[in-house]
Amino acid sequence: MDTRSRIGERLAAAAGADGPITKAFMNWALAQVLPQDASVVSEYWARPELLPRSEPLSYFGTPPAGGLGWGLPAAIGLKLARPERTVISAVGDGAYLFANPAACHHAMAMHDIPVLTVVCANRKWSAVQGSALGMYPEGHAAGAGQLTPLAELGPAVAFEQYAAASGGYGEAVADRRDLVPALGRALHAAQAEHRQAVVNVSCED
């Protein structure tokens, strides 16, 4: 089976599954509504092989010089450079927090920059947890049955309110049946209403 077929099977499985929203399902949902002219700036969950991205400027991943919190400011900069494009920032909750979202959304309101931000809120820093387990595979973190304190991001935060506080559109999603419609509404806000938007997605992986 070739790579394209494997990707198709993975997305079909994600689309047809029940249960909590996963990162694979988020990629499938975004692919359903992604405009042809969109640029995806991903710091965490949006994968180029799972999205219909092949044109120049259609996808940006974290560069070697990027650090946690790079994604949203990079998306803002891209929208300033290419105002004709639809720009989507795909981040995790940790990356979003490190970007100083209040300042980012205030800047978007001040300079009329309608970026759509989609937050995968799994309430943890997977990289921190993975590093702890990698360094100490038989240590306390491995046997604790829960996240290490530095990897814990709970309780859940209403990230969508950052956009609303700056005059944008915000929506929270916890049910997979609601994700595609929510992304459609947020894209409409960014494209037709020229408003910044945030979709805060409760994700379990």
C-alpha positions as CSV (number, residue, x, y, z in Angstrom):
1,M,0.0,0.0,0.0
2,D,1.4,3.4,-1.0
3,T,1.7,6.4,1.3
4,R,-1.4,8.2,-0.1
5,S,-3.5,5.1,0.5
6,R,-2.3,4.8,4.0
7,I,-3.1,8.4,4.7
8,G,-6.6,8.0,3.2
9,E,-7.3,5.0,5.4
10,R,-6.1,6.8,8.5
11,L,-8.3,9.8,7.8
12,A,-11.3,7.6,7.0
13,A,-10.8,5.7,10.2
14,A,-10.6,9.0,12.2
15,A,-13.7,10.4,10.5
16,G,-15.8,7.2,11.1
17,A,-14.7,6.6,14.7
18,D,-16.7,7.5,17.8
19,G,-15.5,8.9,21.1
20,P,-13.3,11.9,22.0
21,I,-11.8,14.3,19.4
22,T,-8.3,13.2,18.4
23,K,-5.6,15.0,16.5
24,A,-6.2,12.8,13.5
25,F,-9.9,13.8,13.6
26,M,-8.9,17.4,13.8
27,N,-6.8,17.1,10.7
28,W,-9.7,15.4,8.9
29,A,-12.2,18.1,10.0
30,L,-9.9,20.9,8.9
31,A,-9.4,19.3,5.6
32,Q,-13.2,19.3,5.0
33,V,-13.3,23.1,5.2
34,L,-9.8,24.3,4.3
35,P,-10.0,26.9,1.5
36,Q,-7.7,26.6,-1.5
37,D,-6.0,29.8,-0.7
38,A,-5.3,29.0,3.0
39,S,-2.0,29.0,4.7
40,V,-1.7,26.7,7.7
41,V,0.9,27.6,10.3
42,S,1.3,24.6,12.5
43,E,2.8,24.4,15.9
44,Y,1.7,21.0,17.1
45,W,-1.2,19.1,15.5
46,A,-1.8,20.0,11.8
47,R,0.2,17.5,9.6
48,P,1.0,18.3,6.0
49,E,0.6,14.7,4.9
50,L,-3.0,14.7,6.4
51,L,-4.1,18.0,4.8
52,P,-4.5,18.9,1.1
53,R,-1.4,21.1,1.1
54,S,1.0,21.1,-1.9
55,E,1.2,24.7,-3.1
56,P,3.8,27.3,-2.1
57,L,2.8,29.2,1.1
58,S,0.2,26.6,1.9
59,Y,1.9,25.1,5.0
60,F,4.5,26.2,7.6
61,G,5.8,24.0,10.4
62,T,8.0,25.1,13.3
63,P,11.5,25.9,12.0
64,P,14.7,24.9,13.9
65,A,15.0,28.4,15.3
66,G,11.4,28.4,16.5
67,G,10.5,27.8,20.2
68,L,7.3,27.1,22.1
69,G,4.9,29.9,21.3
70,W,6.2,30.5,17.8
71,G,3.0,29.5,15.9
72,L,0.5,32.3,16.5
73,P,2.9,35.2,16.1
74,A,4.2,33.6,12.9
75,A,0.6,33.3,11.6
76,I,0.1,37.0,12.4
77,G,3.3,37.9,10.5
78,L,2.2,35.8,7.6
79,K,-1.2,37.5,7.4
80,L,0.5,40.9,7.5
81,A,2.8,39.8,4.6
82,R,0.1,38.1,2.6
83,P,-3.2,39.8,3.5
84,E,-5.0,38.2,0.6
85,R,-4.6,34.7,2.1
86,T,-6.7,32.9,4.7
87,V,-4.3,32.2,7.5
88,I,-4.9,29.4,10.1
89,S,-2.8,28.9,13.2
90,A,-2.9,25.3,14.4
91,V,-1.5,25.2,18.0
92,G,-1.7,23.2,21.2
93,D,-2.8,24.8,24.4
94,G,0.8,25.0,25.7
95,A,2.1,26.7,22.5
96,Y,-0.9,29.0,22.6
97,L,-0.2,30.1,26.2
98,F,3.5,30.6,25.5
99,A,2.5,32.9,22.6
100,N,1.0,35.4,25.1
101,P,-2.5,35.2,23.5
102,A,-3.9,38.3,25.1
103,A,-1.2,40.4,23.5
104,C,-1.5,38.5,20.2
105,H,-5.3,39.0,20.0
106,H,-5.0,42.6,21.0
107,A,-2.5,43.2,18.2
108,M,-4.8,41.5,15.7
109,A,-7.6,43.8,16.8
110,M,-5.4,46.9,16.6
111,H,-4.0,46.1,13.2
112,D,-7.1,44.4,11.7
113,I,-5.5,40.9,11.2
114,P,-8.2,38.3,10.9
115,V,-6.2,35.1,11.7
116,L,-8.1,31.9,12.6
117,T,-6.6,30.0,15.5
118,V,-7.5,26.4,16.2
119,V,-6.3,25.2,19.6
120,C,-5.9,21.5,20.4
121,A,-6.5,21.7,24.1
122,N,-5.4,18.3,25.6
123,R,-4.4,20.0,28.9
124,K,-0.9,18.7,28.9
125,W,2.6,19.3,27.5
126,S,3.3,16.0,25.8
127,A,6.9,17.0,25.0
128,V,7.7,17.6,28.7
129,Q,6.1,14.2,29.7
130,G,8.0,12.5,26.9
131,S,11.3,14.0,27.9
132,A,10.7,12.9,31.6
133,L,9.9,9.3,30.5
134,G,12.8,9.3,28.1
135,M,15.4,10.4,30.6
136,Y,14.0,8.3,33.5
137,P,12.1,5.3,32.0
138,E,11.9,3.6,35.4
139,G,11.6,6.8,37.5
140,H,8.7,8.3,39.5
141,A,6.9,9.7,36.4
142,A,6.9,6.3,34.7
143,G,5.2,4.6,37.6
144,A,3.0,7.4,38.8
145,G,0.1,6.7,36.5
146,Q,-0.4,10.4,35.9
147,L,1.3,13.4,34.3
148,T,4.4,14.9,35.9
149,P,3.6,18.3,37.5
150,L,5.5,20.3,34.9
151,A,3.5,18.6,32.1
152,E,0.1,19.3,33.6
153,L,-2.0,22.1,32.0
154,G,-5.3,21.5,33.7
155,P,-7.9,22.8,34.5
156,A,-9.4,23.5,31.0
157,V,-9.3,27.2,30.0
158,A,-11.9,29.0,27.9
159,F,-9.3,30.0,25.2
160,E,-12.0,31.2,22.9
161,Q,-12.7,34.1,25.2
162,Y,-9.3,35.7,24.2
163,A,-10.7,36.3,20.7
164,A,-14.1,37.5,22.0
165,A,-12.3,39.9,24.4
166,S,-10.7,41.6,21.4
167,G,-13.8,41.7,19.3
168,G,-13.3,38.5,17.5
169,Y,-15.2,35.2,17.2
170,G,-14.7,32.4,19.7
171,E,-16.2,29.0,20.0
172,A,-15.5,25.9,22.2
173,V,-15.9,22.4,20.8
174,A,-16.0,19.2,22.9
175,D,-18.1,16.9,20.6
176,R,-16.6,15.6,17.3
177,R,-20.0,16.2,15.6
178,D,-19.7,19.9,16.2
179,L,-16.1,20.4,15.0
180,V,-16.6,20.8,11.2
181,P,-19.6,23.3,11.6
182,A,-17.6,25.3,14.2
183,L,-14.6,25.5,11.8
184,G,-16.9,26.7,9.1
185,R,-18.4,29.4,11.3
186,A,-14.9,30.5,12.3
187,L,-13.7,30.6,8.7
188,H,-16.7,32.7,7.8
189,A,-15.9,35.2,10.6
190,A,-12.3,35.5,9.4
191,Q,-13.1,35.6,5.6
192,A,-16.5,37.3,5.3
193,E,-16.5,39.4,8.5
194,H,-12.8,40.1,8.6
195,R,-12.7,39.2,12.3
196,Q,-10.1,37.1,14.1
197,A,-11.4,33.8,15.4
198,V,-10.5,31.1,17.9
199,V,-11.9,27.5,17.9
200,N,-11.0,25.9,21.3
201,V,-11.1,22.1,20.8
202,S,-11.1,19.7,23.7
203,C,-8.8,16.9,22.4
204,E,-7.9,13.7,24.2
205,D,-4.6,12.7,22.6
